[in-house]
């Protein structure tokens, strides 16, 4: 099923999008469709995370954390180990 959406956009934006689509090797239509899909997914994700956060409980989190054993991490998992990830980095070693 295909729907048509007509947009009025500034010429400068149109040229920019056309150039980006060309650089990506896709049609202008496909580029705009993917950009819209990404924006919708982002907004839906934000809504989902806000809903989950609203259900969260700091007290419940602390209860769960209190059950975790108080042990030193394995040598390969230490942040100060040679080659270890810097503080605040994810598994990839990149910042969060």
Rosetta blueprint (number, residue, H / E / L):
1 X L
2 X L
3 X L
4 X L
5 X L
6 X L
7 X L
8 X L
9 X L
10 X L
11 X H
12 X H
13 X H
14 X H
15 X H
16 X H
17 X H
18 X H
19 X H
20 X H
21 X H
22 X H
23 X H
24 X H
25 X L
26 X L
27 X L
28 X H
29 X H
30 X H
31 X H
32 X H
33 X H
34 X H
35 X H
36 X H
37 X H
38 X H
39 X H
40 X H
41 X H
42 X H
43 X H
44 X H
45 X H
46 X H
47 X H
48 X H
49 X H
50 X H
51 X H
52 X H
53 X H
54 X H
55 X H
56 X L
57 X L
58 X H
59 X H
60 X H
61 X H
62 X H
63 X H
64 X H
65 X H
66 X H
67 X L
68 X L
69 X L
70 X L
71 X L
72 X L
73 X L
74 X L
75 X H
76 X H
77 X H
78 X L
79 X L
80 X L
81 X L
82 X L
83 X L
84 X L
85 X L
86 X L
87 X L
88 X L
89 X E
90 X L
91 X L
92 X L
93 X L
94 X L
95 X E
96 X L
